[in-house]
Amino acid sequence: MFYLNGISNIELGVIALEEDFLSVAAIRYNEISIEGRDGLLYEKNGRADVIYNIALQVLNINKLDDLKSFFNGTIELKFRNRITYFNVYDECVITRNASSVIFNLPIIRHPFWYASNDVYQMVQNEVANTGNELAKPIVKLIGSGSVDLTINGTRFIYHFDEDKEVVIDCDKKTETFEGISKSKNIEIGFNYPILIPGSNIVTVHDGVVEIHIKRKDCWL
C-alpha cells in the first residue's frame, strides 16, 4: 500500500501494477578535459530528479475523472514509512483492455526520501542522521540575545529579536518566523548546515539556546 497526499491508493481507487518507487537518482556531473591528460575528470554536481512512469490499474471506472484532476502538480508519496514528492506535468495516457483500465502516470520524482513521522527533535551535543544520504535539515532556534553555534562543522551566529524564535531551512537557505524573513539577523556564509549519515556534532560556543531539528534523516 502507498499513500498520495495522505490518501491510500485503495481509497483513491488504484493499484500499482508494480510498486517500483525506489529507483536511485543519478548523480549530475561536469566533465573536465585537461590538455595532455588521458581521460576526463568528473566533478559531482548534486543529484538529478528521477523520471519514470507508474502504471496504475483503475479499480473503479467511475473515479477516472477524479483521477485526471488529482494527478496534477506536486504530490506527496508515502511508501514504507518514508515520504518523497513528485510532479506530474506530461501527458497521462489511459489504456483499456477487456478487463481493466490502466492509468499511465509519468512522474518527475525528488531525488530523496525522508521519514514520514518527521517532527522536531530537541538536540544538544549531537544529532543523528539515520539515513544513507546527506540531509539538509530544518533548524528551529529558541532563545534571546545572540547565539554562536556550529552544526556539523558549519558555524554561524544568530541575533534574536523580540520574536525569540527562528526557523532556518538549510535547503532553501532561508530564515523565517511565522512567514516573516529574519535574514538580517543571521551571520552565515553561503554554506548552511548539512548532516552526514551517522552522528553530527552540535556545539554552542556562546549564548543560551534551544535547538530543535527536523528533516534530519535522508535516504536515496
Solvent accessible surface area in square Angstrom, and as a share of the most:
residue,aa,sasa,rsa
1,M,129,0.57
2,F,3,0.01
3,Y,73,0.28
4,L,4,0.02
5,N,75,0.39
6,G,57,0.55
7,I,57,0.29
8,S,17,0.11
9,N,6,0.03
10,I,92,0.47
11,E,114,0.51
12,L,20,0.10
13,G,4,0.03
14,V,0,0.00
15,I,63,0.32
16,A,15,0.11
17,L,93,0.46
18,E,124,0.55
19,E,74,0.33
20,D,70,0.36
21,F,1,0.00
22,L,89,0.44
23,S,50,0.33
24,V,97,0.56
25,A,2,0.02
26,A,66,0.51
27,I,67,0.34
28,R,116,0.42
29,Y,119,0.45
30,N,66,0.34
31,E,104,0.47
32,I,71,0.36
33,S,90,0.58
34,I,79,0.40
35,E,177,0.79
36,G,87,0.84
37,R,116,0.42
38,D,136,0.70
39,G,56,0.54
40,L,69,0.34
41,L,63,0.31
42,Y,133,0.51
43,E,91,0.41
44,K,156,0.66
45,N,79,0.40
46,G,42,0.40
47,R,55,0.20
48,A,26,0.20
49,D,72,0.37
50,V,13,0.07
51,I,130,0.66
52,Y,40,0.15
53,N,98,0.50
54,I,7,0.04
55,A,31,0.24
56,L,1,0.01
57,Q,50,0.22
58,V,10,0.06
59,L,86,0.43
60,N,59,0.30
61,I,81,0.41
62,N,129,0.66
63,K,67,0.28
64,L,17,0.09
65,D,106,0.55
66,D,96,0.50
67,L,3,0.01
68,K,98,0.42
69,S,80,0.52
70,F,47,0.20
71,F,4,0.02
72,N,93,0.48
73,G,25,0.24
74,T,85,0.49
75,I,1,0.01
76,E,51,0.23
77,L,1,0.00
78,K,64,0.27
79,F,9,0.04
80,R,168,0.61
81,N,113,0.58
82,R,89,0.32
83,I,25,0.13
84,T,0,0.00
85,Y,85,0.32
86,F,1,0.00
87,N,39,0.20
88,V,7,0.04
89,Y,146,0.55
90,D,94,0.49
91,E,139,0.62
92,C,39,0.23
93,V,72,0.41
94,I,55,0.28
95,T,62,0.36
96,R,165,0.60
97,N,97,0.50
98,A,118,0.91
99,S,105,0.68
100,S,21,0.13
101,V,14,0.08
102,I,25,0.13
103,F,2,0.01
104,N,41,0.21
105,L,1,0.01
106,P,21,0.14
107,I,1,0.00
108,I,46,0.23
109,R,0,0.00
110,H,60,0.27
111,P,8,0.05
112,F,37,0.16
113,W,4,0.01
114,Y,30,0.11
115,A,17,0.13
116,S,37,0.24
117,N,118,0.61
118,D,50,0.26
119,V,98,0.56
120,Y,67,0.26
121,Q,90,0.40
122,M,108,0.48
123,V,17,0.10
124,Q,130,0.58
125,N,116,0.59
126,E,93,0.42
127,V,4,0.02
128,A,47,0.37
129,N,1,0.01
130,T,92,0.54
131,G,11,0.11
132,N,88,0.45
133,E,29,0.13
134,L,84,0.42
135,A,1,0.00
136,K,91,0.39
137,P,0,0.00
138,I,28,0.14
139,V,1,0.00
140,K,41,0.17
141,L,0,0.00
142,I,57,0.29
143,G,16,0.15
144,S,65,0.42
145,G,49,0.47
146,S,53,0.34
147,V,1,0.00
148,D,20,0.10
149,L,0,0.00
150,T,21,0.12
151,I,0,0.00
152,N,46,0.24
153,G,70,0.67
154,T,27,0.15
155,R,140,0.51
156,F,5,0.02
157,I,53,0.27
158,Y,1,0.00
159,H,67,0.30
160,F,21,0.09
161,D,39,0.20
162,E,142,0.64
163,D,45,0.23
164,K,106,0.45
165,E,47,0.21
166,V,0,0.00
167,V,41,0.24
168,I,1,0.01
169,D,17,0.09
170,C,3,0.02
171,D,71,0.37
172,K,148,0.63
173,K,73,0.31
174,T,57,0.33
175,E,6,0.03
176,T,43,0.25
177,F,35,0.14
178,E,148,0.66
179,G,74,0.71
180,I,106,0.54
181,S,70,0.45
182,K,12,0.05
183,S,66,0.43
184,K,170,0.72
185,N,12,0.06
186,I,22,0.11
187,E,92,0.41
188,I,42,0.21
189,G,54,0.52
190,F,163,0.68
191,N,109,0.56
192,Y,21,0.08
193,P,1,0.01
194,I,61,0.31
195,L,0,0.00
196,I,79,0.40
197,P,58,0.37
198,G,35,0.34
199,S,65,0.42
200,N,1,0.01
201,I,110,0.56
202,V,5,0.03
203,T,55,0.32
204,V,59,0.34
205,H,78,0.35
206,D,97,0.50
207,G,34,0.33
208,V,131,0.75
209,V,25,0.14
210,E,71,0.32
211,I,4,0.02
212,H,28,0.13
213,I,0,0.00
214,K,55,0.23
215,R,42,0.15
216,K,18,0.08
217,D,17,0.09
218,C,1,0.01
219,W,34,0.12
220,L,47,0.24
